[in-house]
């Protein structure tokens, strides 16, 4: 005969689950918009020729052994500028420094780069008010001193010109322009006839005393320092250096555990560790294996970024492949049903030679990889802070930063493994243990419905016009499945609490939590349904965009995806609320949505044409703007101002 279940027996198993439930609820609530969003880079307005790049040499040909120079000129239109090569930090804003990255030369010694004189102007990139900020503006010349080598026939320079153009409020996407310059060197016999360098005009500011100084160690800046300069992460100014970036990557990885992408799956590992908590060595082994799987996955993600960083985009775009997202949803669903004890899969005997069960090293390693995969849809806030800097960093540094993300994400499992007594009190048998498994299983099924629904919609939304014509019930079906499963978990928690304990305080507390979960879930689904019924957004297509422009209307183009949780938050907290919602519904404004849920969606081509690689992204264009306004993070006031400017007010 079983002994009665006491309050402590109930509260211990449920505290862990309730803590996770409360955290999930907190994360699912819309966040109040701030003046700027940490971890995002507000790339401003657009794709007009606001900066012309010219390459000018001091003479048509160099003379052997005589001073020479090359000028890389950034010619800015009035009102526009670019960041200096060492921009000062601005809270919650990442400036892309002007650089001649990877400058190398053959046929001549390359001297220290001479940067243009900066000018201090007033800027307000974050909406916090004007501030003094040094910039390059007008016709800014970057000088490269050269000393031709004897016997060489030509000077060949290679570098990547990096700059970002801005006005006093908004910035364009950064430019990464690969250049190869070839300058002939006159033959020794013709050297006297070759024109001498002209140190006037564009070269009037060139400091020729550079040829009197040693060039040892010239142009060897720390690329890690350059990439980090001026960026912010979670609202904090990023210090320069690889160590600081790795530490911030660890913080970002840890926070990934608290996102809705990963949080519902953590209870599985907690329960696995609790099962073996009686053996500390085994618990430590399992935790270390899972941590190794998490770190291995993120290093695997970092490798292609490091090797192909010039063409690499946001890794979370992987979820635009419908069968990847749907497959992950099915795997999570199987895990949810399994943890509830509804079935047990028996494999052929040969399969058991590879032990992938929860109490094996291999099984924990694979589970760690799966947990890390689930973090990709919520990776946007980390990518927004780090990927711009990664574009010009050494491969080793890139891999180290991604490894840091893995270490941060794996840290909780290492802590639980080192302190198995923290989870050892979770009961392994009895009604309380069964309730924990059932509630966690239902929450896992809700998470599975999210991924499976996103996978189905990725397939449907390959044709955005057809997707837009779907009935409202089809558009919101997956959200109702998610809500009903989460509500079922809450109601089941409330009902079973009455069966397990007779103490009024316990019944009231756990029942209240369960009812709040149920009510919040249903309210969320109702909100999605109302938005779908009142949807004013038309699907993006090149034809729709061209037609709106031809009518002289303001186009508000929102790049989003079902798998992009950051996009959903921005839309819910800014675009779907007054006063922005009313402005979007006004005459002369066309709210247009480029849904990138599918990798085949036409919006991807438009995203690339804007010089962007990831989302969220909002683009506003109209007759009052010389070039479109773009932002990866924005406030209602910024959107309202951009729409007003696009109207020509």
Secondary structure, 3 states (H helix, E strand, C coil): CCCCCCHHHHHHHHHHHHHHHHHHHHHHCCCCCCCCCCCCCCECCCCCCCEEEEEEECCCCECCCCEEEEEEEEEECCCCEEECCCCCCECCECCCCCEEEEEEEECEEECCCECCCCEEEEECCCCCCCEEEEEEECEEEEEEEEEECCCCCEEEEEEEEEECEECCCCECCCEEEEEEEEEEECCHHHCCCCCCCCCCHHHCCCCHHHHHCCCCCCCCCCHHHHHHCCCEECCEECCCCHHHHHHHHHHHHHHHCCCCCCHHHHHHHHHHHHHCCCCHHHHHHHHHHHHHHHHHHHHHHHHHHHHCCCCCCCHHHHHHCHHHHHHHHHHHHHHHHHHCCCCCCCCCHHHHHCCCCCCCHHHHHHHHHHHHHHCHHHCHHHHHHHHHHHCCCCHHHHHHHHHHHHHHHHHHHHHHHHCCHHHHCCCCCHHHHHHHHHHHHHHHHHHHHHHHHHHHHHHHCCCHHHHHCCCHHHHHHHHHHHHHHHHHHHHHHHHHHHHHCCCHHHHHHHHHHHHHHHHHHHHHHHHHHHHHHCCCCEECCHHHHHHHHHCCCEEEEEEECCCCHHHHHHHHHHHCCCCHHHHHCCCCEEEEEEECCCCCCCHHHHHHHCCCCCCCEEEEECCCCCCCEEECCCCHHHHHHHHHHHHCC
